[in-house]
Amino acid sequence: MTFVVADDNESFDSLLRRFKKRVQGDRILSEIRKRRYFEQPSIVRKRKRAAKLRKSRRTTLKDLRRTY
């Protein structure tokens, strides 16, 4: 549960801004979007494998560029 404590003489706008930053930092919204719809385990595995492959390609390309 994310919460912020209001300081003395703090405006609601600054309190809301701090709360939004905290929520974004805790990655709550991305988790909500991810869990909005049910995703089959096979699709989850496929998506994770694709992300892993993309990351692997990216690091390989970076290593190739450094050698030249």
ABEGO torsion letter per residue (X at the ends): XBBBBBBBGBBAAAAAAAAAAAAAAAGAAAAAAAAABBBBAAAAAAAAAAAAAAAAAAAAAAAAAAAX
